[in-house]
């Protein structure tokens, strides 16, 4: 007798401001997700798009109340699923990590700008969450934590000793500083922060379970920085593996197996 199939809900989607996005619980990354791969062109484009949209509307004669009527900006969709009792990012990791870095950058700027200092505390609640005495960054990946913490607290970080994705996160923050316009410093900062938090949005798509999340991940992976053959190989090898794939992916044999013979660095999860 055929096993009765359960009826899954349709994928749900809703618009979400940057404030709402980073007011949720911290996001995990599932085993099949690639690591942070954005470089200067992607970070520069995000910064240029956001700053241009704001500055095209801003006038030094405007007040903070005027920002409420500024045109919004849409950053596209991201996908989540629920797995092992946690909310995991399925797609959109690159943008969301970069936005987290931007919030860290703005927090540091606000803390030293008198008219924007009131926003520093608000930004900190978006950068980190606290539940049952445990504080985590909104993208809660253990090996990313030291890098995020060094950036948040303006401390040194040995990027040379870190794995490539962590070095790229560290470097992405430096690219934000390079491409952050001088026009957005000083008194206008508080207006830019409010516009970013409340007038910039994404659409969150809830895949529900992990199986459908993987399916959706594959269907849209040509967006942004494309998946490499090694990314596809990683997913294939882990899909039928015995044991917890999140543990297996960290084992040296797996890293060696994924060495790109074209001369690039090893690709690991």
Residue pairs with C-beta under 8 A, 6 or more apart in sequence:
8 208
8 209
8 212
9 208
11 205
11 206
11 207
11 208
11 212
11 216
12 205
12 206
13 77
13 203
13 204
13 205
13 206
14 203
14 204
15 201
15 202
15 203
16 201
16 202
16 203
16 204
17 197
17 198
17 199
17 200
17 201
18 99
18 126
18 196
18 197
18 198
18 200
18 201
18 202
19 126
19 197
19 198
21 96
21 99
21 202
21 204
22 99
22 100
22 103
22 126
22 127
22 138
23 125
23 126
24 87
24 138
25 86
25 87
25 129
25 131
26 129
26 136
26 137
26 138
26 139
26 140
27 80
27 87
27 88
27 89
27 96
27 138
27 139
27 140
28 83
28 86
28 87
28 88
28 89
28 140
28 141
29 88
29 89
29 93
29 139
29 141
30 81
30 83
30 88
30 89
30 90
30 210
30 213
30 246
31 238
31 245
31 246
31 249
31 269
32 214
32 217
32 234
32 235
32 238
32 239
32 245
32 269
33 88
33 89
33 90
33 93
33 217
33 269
34 93
34 227
34 231
34 234
34 267
34 269
35 164
35 165
35 268
35 269
36 93
36 94
36 97
36 165
36 166
36 168
36 169
36 172
37 94
37 165
37 168
37 225
38 94
38 97
38 98
38 168
38 172
38 225
39 168
39 171
39 172
39 175
40 171
40 175
40 178
42 94
42 98
42 224
42 225
43 98
43 172
43 175
43 176
43 179
44 175
44 178
44 179
46 95
46 98
46 102
47 102
47 175
47 176
47 179
47 180
48 179
49 73
50 73
50 196
50 200
51 180
51 181
51 183
51 184
51 192
53 71
53 73
54 70
54 184
54 192
54 195
54 196
55 181
55 183
55 184
57 70
57 71
58 70
58 188
58 191
58 192
60 188
62 191
64 190
64 191
64 194
67 191
67 194
67 195
67 199
68 198
68 199
70 195
70 199
71 199
72 199
72 200
72 201
73 199
73 200
73 201
74 200
74 201
74 202
74 203
75 95
75 99
75 200
75 201
75 202
76 92
76 95
76 202
76 203
77 91
77 92
77 202
77 203
77 204
77 205
78 89
78 90
78 91
78 92
78 95
78 96
78 202
78 203
78 204
78 205
79 89
79 90
79 91
79 92
79 204
79 205
79 206
79 207
79 213
79 216
79 217
79 220
80 87
80 88
80 89
80 90
80 204
80 205
80 206
80 207
80 213
81 87
81 88
81 90
81 206
81 207
81 208
81 209
81 210
81 212
81 213
82 88
82 208
82 209
83 209
83 210
83 213
88 210
88 213
89 96
89 139
90 207
90 213
90 214
90 216
90 217
91 216
91 217
91 220
91 221
91 223
92 202
93 139
94 224
94 225
95 202
95 224
96 138
96 139
97 139
97 144
97 169
97 172
98 172
98 176
100 127
100 137
100 138
100 139
100 148
101 151
101 169
101 172
101 173
101 176
102 176
102 196
103 123
103 126
103 127
104 127
104 148
104 151
104 152
104 173
105 173
105 176
105 177
105 180
106 119
106 123
106 189
106 192
106 193
106 196
107 120
107 123
107 124
107 127
107 152
108 152
108 154
109 116
109 185
109 189
110 116
110 117
110 118
110 119
110 120
110 123
110 189
110 190
110 193
111 117
111 120
113 185
113 186
113 187
113 189
113 190
115 186
115 187
115 189
115 190
116 187
116 189
116 190
116 193
118 190
119 189
119 190
119 193
119 194
122 197
123 193
126 138
126 197
127 137
127 138
127 152
128 135
128 136
128 137
128 138
129 135
129 136
129 138
130 136
136 145
137 144
137 145
137 148
137 149
139 148
143 163
143 166
144 166
144 169
146 157
147 157
147 162
147 166
147 169
147 170
148 169
149 155
150 156
150 157
150 170
151 157
151 170
151 173
157 170
159 166
159 167
159 170
159 171
160 167
162 170
163 268
164 265
184 192
205 216
207 213
207 215
207 216
214 235
214 239
218 235
221 227
221 231
228 260
228 267
230 258
230 260
230 267
231 267
233 258
234 249
234 258
234 267
234 269
237 254
237 257
238 245
238 248
238 249
238 269
241 248
246 269
248 254
249 268
249 269
250 268
250 269
254 268
255 266
255 268
256 266
258 266
258 267
258 268
259 266
259 267
260 266
260 267
